[in-house]
């Protein structure tokens, strides 16, 4: 990303727009600005933040046009600038005033607009202007190949090498949150040692597990017909005090995803299109697509119905919730054996 490369090299612009669903990249840019753009001892005095859901943009512009209290430069962060989108604002913003500022920004201020929205309203004059005048970082969630490259890059930054099988295992266990992945890579690289390789075995032994990753393994065992292993994972989760109802809900979410991916693949959608429509990471779509091949549409519908019935029983009957979960597994096994 050009903006991140610029910031890492110590080059700074007067205005930035940081937006998109991947908060990791936005926070990385923010930290680079805080550490690189200001004199260390004056940082607290020369950093201001405004929330555009609470105050009009004129307040941020007024601050941007005010000389720094100490030092040569100040940072003004503007959160939730929805006037760059098609979304309606409850606050009346003086966007004409902002347009004027963007054409002649204060030389002693770095004005940073920061939002989690996925799209800009390209029809607006204001949007066209900021794209022309500012450094724009669109923080997208990386696709599968990009994510693998990012993981290898992070490992290299920490002085280690990571093999493809280890990357796949890391994603299966830790999920797709880049902040979590970054911390796990740091830990794994430290364990591997400078210049050494992070192996699949390292990842399995050292990566912190999440409920979602364990459910991912559990569903994978179900799909491949290893129900006894799926039950073992379930019992491990119970020993870790996970609630059966919560486990059921996550399993149901995974099977709904498998069903949706199967339907969209049948309609000719590609992996990236499906990821965009369902708002999940492309890697999850790839895995769900592989799992979907183990079931017909009717079987997936039946599994989802069984999950719904189990959910109802847990919430309305006096039967032990752990027993209801076990019965679901045995009913599922019967269905798998007769398909």
C-alpha positions as CSV (number, residue, x, y, z in Angstrom):
1,X,0.0,0.0,0.0
2,X,1.5,3.3,-1.2
3,X,0.5,5.3,1.8
4,X,2.0,2.9,4.3
5,X,5.2,2.8,2.3
6,X,5.4,6.6,2.3
7,X,4.8,6.7,6.1
8,X,7.4,4.1,6.8
9,X,9.9,6.1,4.7
10,X,9.2,9.2,6.8
11,X,7.3,11.2,4.1
12,X,4.2,12.9,5.3
13,X,1.3,14.7,3.5
14,X,-1.0,17.4,4.8
15,X,-4.2,15.4,4.5
16,X,-5.0,11.6,4.7
17,X,-8.1,9.5,4.2
18,X,-7.9,6.1,5.9
19,X,-11.0,4.0,5.3
20,X,-12.1,0.4,4.9
21,X,-13.1,-2.7,7.0
22,X,-9.6,-3.9,7.9
23,X,-8.8,-1.9,11.0
24,X,-5.3,-3.3,11.3
25,X,-4.0,-1.2,8.3
26,X,-5.7,1.9,9.5
27,X,-4.2,1.5,13.0
28,X,-0.8,0.8,11.5
29,X,-1.0,4.1,9.5
30,X,-2.1,5.9,12.7
31,X,0.8,4.6,14.7
32,X,3.3,5.5,12.0
33,X,1.9,9.1,12.0
34,X,2.1,9.3,15.8
35,X,5.6,8.0,16.0
36,X,7.1,9.7,12.9
37,X,5.3,13.0,12.3
38,X,5.7,14.6,15.7
39,X,8.5,15.4,18.1
40,X,8.3,12.8,20.9
41,X,8.0,15.1,23.9
42,X,5.3,17.2,22.3
43,X,3.1,14.3,21.1
44,X,0.3,14.7,23.7
45,X,0.0,18.4,23.2
46,X,-0.2,18.3,19.5
47,X,-2.7,15.4,18.9
48,X,-6.4,16.1,18.7
49,X,-9.4,13.9,17.8
50,X,-12.9,14.7,16.7
51,X,-15.9,12.4,16.1
52,X,-18.1,13.5,13.2
53,X,-21.1,11.8,14.8
54,X,-20.9,14.3,17.7
55,X,-19.4,17.6,16.3
56,X,-19.5,19.3,12.9
57,X,-16.4,19.2,10.7
58,X,-15.9,23.0,11.1
59,X,-14.6,22.2,14.6
60,X,-11.8,20.0,13.2
61,X,-10.9,22.5,10.5
62,X,-10.7,25.3,13.1
63,X,-8.3,23.1,15.1
64,X,-6.3,22.3,12.0
65,X,-5.9,26.0,11.3
66,X,-4.6,26.8,14.8
67,X,-0.8,26.8,15.3
68,X,0.7,24.0,17.3
69,X,1.1,24.7,21.0
70,X,4.7,23.5,20.9
71,X,6.7,22.0,18.1
72,X,6.5,22.4,14.4
73,X,3.6,20.1,13.5
74,X,0.3,18.8,14.9
75,X,-2.0,15.9,14.1
76,X,-5.8,16.2,13.9
77,X,-7.7,12.9,13.6
78,X,-11.3,13.1,12.3
79,X,-13.3,9.9,13.1
80,X,-16.4,8.7,11.2
81,X,-16.3,11.2,8.3
82,X,-19.5,9.9,6.7
83,X,-19.8,12.9,4.5
84,X,-17.5,11.1,2.1
85,X,-20.2,8.3,1.8
86,X,-23.8,8.1,0.7
87,X,-24.9,7.7,4.4
88,X,-27.0,10.5,6.0
89,X,-25.5,12.4,8.9
90,X,-27.4,13.6,12.0
91,X,-24.9,16.4,12.3
92,X,-24.9,19.4,9.9
93,X,-21.4,19.5,8.4
94,X,-20.0,22.5,6.6
95,X,-18.6,20.6,3.7
96,X,-18.0,23.8,1.6
97,X,-15.7,24.9,4.3
98,X,-13.9,21.6,4.2
99,X,-13.6,21.8,0.4
100,X,-11.9,25.2,0.9
101,X,-9.5,23.7,3.4
102,X,-8.6,20.8,1.2
103,X,-7.5,23.1,-1.6
104,X,-5.2,25.0,0.8
105,X,-4.4,22.9,3.9
106,X,-2.4,24.4,6.8
107,X,1.3,23.6,6.4
108,X,1.8,22.8,10.1
109,X,-1.1,20.3,10.4
110,X,-1.6,16.7,9.3
111,X,-5.4,16.2,9.0
112,X,-6.4,12.5,9.1
113,X,-9.9,11.3,8.2
114,X,-10.5,7.8,9.5
115,X,-13.6,5.6,9.0
116,X,-14.6,1.9,8.8
117,X,-17.0,2.4,5.9
118,X,-16.3,0.2,2.8
119,X,-17.3,2.6,0.0
120,X,-16.9,6.3,-0.8
121,X,-19.6,8.2,-2.7
122,X,-17.7,8.8,-5.8
123,X,-20.4,11.2,-7.2
124,X,-19.7,13.8,-4.5
125,X,-17.4,16.8,-5.3
126,X,-15.9,16.5,-1.8
127,X,-14.9,12.8,-2.4
128,X,-13.3,13.6,-5.7
129,X,-11.4,16.5,-4.1
130,X,-10.0,14.5,-1.2
131,X,-8.9,11.7,-3.5
132,X,-7.0,14.3,-5.5
133,X,-5.5,16.2,-2.6
134,X,-4.9,13.5,0.1
135,X,-3.0,10.4,0.7
136,X,-5.8,7.7,0.5
137,X,-5.5,4.3,2.2
138,X,-8.2,1.9,1.3
139,X,-7.9,-0.8,4.0
140,X,-9.3,-3.8,2.4
141,X,-9.3,-7.3,3.8
142,X,-6.6,-9.1,1.9
143,X,-7.6,-12.0,-0.5
144,X,-6.2,-15.4,0.1
145,X,-3.0,-15.0,-1.9
146,X,-2.4,-11.5,-0.5
147,X,-3.0,-12.8,3.0
148,X,-0.4,-15.5,2.6
149,X,2.1,-12.9,1.3
150,X,1.3,-10.6,4.2
151,X,1.9,-13.4,6.7
152,X,5.3,-14.2,5.0
153,X,6.2,-10.5,5.1
154,X,5.3,-10.2,8.8
155,X,7.4,-13.3,9.6
156,X,10.3,-11.8,7.6
157,X,10.0,-8.6,9.6
158,X,10.4,-10.7,12.8
159,X,13.4,-12.5,11.3
160,X,11.7,-15.8,10.5
161,X,10.5,-17.9,7.5
162,X,7.1,-19.6,7.4
163,X,6.1,-22.5,5.2
164,X,2.8,-22.6,3.3
165,X,1.4,-25.5,5.4
166,X,2.2,-23.5,8.5
167,X,0.3,-20.5,7.1
168,X,-2.7,-22.7,6.4
169,X,-2.6,-24.1,9.9
170,X,-2.2,-20.6,11.4
171,X,-5.3,-19.3,9.6
172,X,-7.3,-22.4,10.6
173,X,-6.4,-21.9,14.3
174,X,-6.1,-18.1,14.7
175,X,-8.7,-16.9,12.1
176,X,-8.4,-13.9,9.9
177,X,-8.0,-11.0,12.3
178,X,-4.7,-9.3,11.3
179,X,-4.0,-8.0,14.7
180,X,-4.3,-11.5,16.2
181,X,-2.3,-13.0,13.4
182,X,0.4,-10.3,13.8
183,X,0.8,-11.1,17.5
184,X,0.9,-14.9,16.9
185,X,3.5,-14.5,14.2
186,X,5.6,-12.4,16.6
187,X,5.4,-15.2,19.2
188,X,6.1,-18.0,16.7
189,X,9.1,-16.1,15.2
190,X,10.5,-15.5,18.7
191,X,10.2,-19.2,19.4
192,X,11.7,-20.3,16.1
193,X,14.7,-18.0,16.5
194,X,16.4,-15.5,14.1
195,X,16.6,-16.8,10.5
196,X,14.8,-20.1,11.3
197,X,11.6,-21.6,10.0
198,X,8.1,-21.5,11.6
199,X,6.8,-25.0,11.0
200,X,3.2,-26.4,11.0
201,X,4.1,-28.3,14.2
202,X,5.2,-25.0,15.8
203,X,1.9,-23.4,14.9
204,X,-0.2,-26.3,16.2
205,X,1.7,-26.4,19.5
206,X,1.9,-22.6,20.2
207,X,-0.9,-20.8,18.6
208,X,-3.7,-19.7,20.9
209,X,-6.9,-21.5,19.9
210,X,-10.3,-19.7,19.5
211,X,-13.8,-21.2,19.7
212,X,-14.2,-20.5,16.0
213,X,-11.1,-22.3,15.1
214,X,-12.0,-25.4,17.2
215,X,-15.5,-25.4,15.5
216,X,-13.7,-25.2,12.2
217,X,-11.8,-28.3,13.0
218,X,-14.9,-29.9,14.4
219,X,-17.0,-29.3,11.3
220,X,-14.0,-30.5,9.1
221,X,-14.0,-33.8,11.1
222,X,-17.8,-34.1,10.5
223,X,-17.4,-33.4,6.8
224,X,-14.6,-36.0,6.4
225,X,-16.6,-38.6,8.3
226,X,-14.5,-38.7,11.5
227,X,-17.3,-38.2,14.0
228,X,-15.4,-39.7,16.9
229,X,-12.7,-37.0,16.5
230,X,-15.5,-34.3,16.2
231,X,-16.9,-35.5,19.5
232,X,-13.5,-35.4,21.1
233,X,-13.1,-31.8,20.1
234,X,-16.6,-31.1,21.5
235,X,-15.7,-32.7,24.8
236,X,-12.5,-30.7,24.9
237,X,-14.6,-27.5,24.5
238,X,-16.9,-28.6,27.3
239,X,-13.9,-29.1,29.6
240,X,-12.9,-25.6,28.7
241,X,-16.3,-24.5,30.0
242,X,-17.7,-23.5,26.6
243,X,-21.5,-23.4,26.7
244,X,-23.2,-26.1,24.5
245,X,-25.6,-23.4,23.2
246,X,-22.7,-21.2,22.1
247,X,-21.0,-24.2,20.5
248,X,-24.2,-25.1,18.7
249,X,-24.6,-21.5,17.4
250,X,-21.1,-21.4,15.9
251,X,-21.6,-24.8,14.3
252,X,-24.9,-23.6,12.8
253,X,-23.2,-20.5,11.5
254,X,-20.6,-22.6,9.7
255,X,-23.2,-24.9,8.1
256,X,-25.2,-21.9,7.0
257,X,-22.1,-20.5,5.4
258,X,-21.4,-23.9,3.6
259,X,-25.0,-23.9,2.3
260,X,-24.8,-20.3,1.1
261,X,-21.5,-20.9,-0.6
262,X,-22.8,-24.0,-2.3
263,X,-25.8,-22.1,-3.6
264,X,-23.8,-19.2,-4.9
265,X,-21.2,-21.5,-6.6
266,X,-24.0,-23.2,-8.4
267,X,-25.1,-19.8,-9.7
268,X,-21.6,-19.2,-11.1
269,X,-20.3,-16.7,-8.6
270,X,-16.5,-16.6,-8.0
271,X,-14.7,-16.9,-4.7
272,X,-14.2,-13.1,-4.4
273,X,-17.8,-12.3,-5.4
274,X,-19.1,-14.7,-2.8
275,X,-16.8,-13.3,-0.1
276,X,-18.1,-9.8,-0.9
277,X,-21.7,-10.8,-0.9
278,X,-21.5,-12.8,2.3
279,X,-19.0,-10.3,4.0
280,X,-16.6,-13.1,5.0
281,X,-12.9,-13.6,4.2
282,X,-12.2,-15.3,0.8
283,X,-10.2,-18.0,2.6
284,X,-13.4,-19.0,4.5
285,X,-15.3,-19.2,1.3
286,X,-12.6,-21.5,-0.2
287,X,-12.8,-23.8,2.8
288,X,-16.6,-23.8,2.9
289,X,-16.7,-24.5,-0.9
290,X,-14.5,-27.6,-0.3
291,X,-16.7,-28.7,2.6
292,X,-19.9,-28.2,0.5
293,X,-18.8,-30.9,-1.9
294,X,-19.4,-33.5,0.9
295,X,-23.1,-32.7,1.0
296,X,-26.1,-32.4,-1.3
297,X,-28.3,-29.3,-0.9
298,X,-31.0,-31.5,0.7
299,X,-28.5,-32.9,3.2
300,X,-27.3,-29.4,4.1
301,X,-30.8,-28.3,4.5
302,X,-31.5,-31.3,6.8
303,X,-28.4,-30.5,8.9
304,X,-29.5,-26.9,9.3
305,X,-33.0,-28.2,10.3
306,X,-31.4,-30.5,12.9
307,X,-29.4,-27.7,14.3
308,X,-32.5,-25.5,14.6
309,X,-34.4,-28.3,16.4
310,X,-31.4,-28.8,18.8
311,X,-31.4,-25.0,19.5
312,X,-35.1,-25.1,20.2
313,X,-34.7,-28.1,22.6
314,X,-31.9,-26.4,24.5
315,X,-33.9,-23.3,25.0
316,X,-37.3,-24.9,25.8
317,X,-36.8,-28.3,27.3
318,X,-35.4,-29.5,30.6
319,X,-33.1,-32.0,28.9
320,X,-29.4,-31.6,29.6
321,X,-27.8,-29.3,27.0
322,X,-24.7,-31.5,26.7
323,X,-26.9,-34.5,25.9
324,X,-28.9,-32.5,23.3
325,X,-25.6,-31.7,21.6
326,X,-24.5,-35.4,21.7
327,X,-27.8,-36.5,20.2
328,X,-27.2,-34.0,17.3
329,X,-23.9,-35.6,16.6
330,X,-25.4,-39.1,16.5
331,X,-28.3,-38.0,14.3
332,X,-25.8,-36.4,12.0
333,X,-23.7,-39.6,11.9
334,X,-26.8,-41.6,11.0
335,X,-27.5,-39.2,8.1
336,X,-23.9,-39.3,6.9
337,X,-23.8,-43.1,6.9
338,X,-27.0,-43.4,4.8
339,X,-26.1,-40.8,2.2
